[in-house]
Amino acid sequence: MVGRNVRLVLAIAPLFLLQGCVASMVSNVVTAPVKIVSKTADVLTTSQSESDEKRGRDMRKREEKVGKLSRQLKKAQKRCSDGDRDACEKADDIRERIEDERGGG
């Protein structure tokens, strides 16, 4: 009789001991799809601040390029006024590029 009770206790004991592990595993399985969808949404969407930062970087790069082109234009105009016909054509080309960078063309 005692042996039978001991076997019963030994058979039931692992169920109580593993109860937390099973619950944890079930919880992970249930929440995994939600976590995956949430992570995917975070990756695929851009926050407003990230969008603003990107727009600011693009504007700065464009202004740097316009500044560089403006310096080139000034040099080409000087050479053009000194009689260099190629420099006059180059100045016209640079003016168009500046206009394109500023969004006017």
C-alpha positions, 0 to 999 in steps of 0.5 A: 500500500505504501509503495503504491502511494509513493509511486503515485506521488512520484508520478504526480510530482513532475506535473507540479514541478513542470507546471511553470515551464509549461505555462511559460512555454504556452505563454511564449507560443501565444505571444510570439505572433504578436511580438513578430507583428509588432516588430515588423510594424516598427521596422516598416514604419518611420516615425515622424521624428525619423522622417523629419531628421531625414528631410533635414539631412537631405536639405543640408546636403542639397544646400551644401551642393548649392553652395559648392555650385555657387562657388564654381559659378562665381569662378566661371563668371570671373573667367567668362568676364575675362573673355573665356567663352568656355567659362561662359558656357560652364557658367550657364550649365552651373546655373541650370544645376543650381536651379535643379538642386533648388527644385526649380527645374 
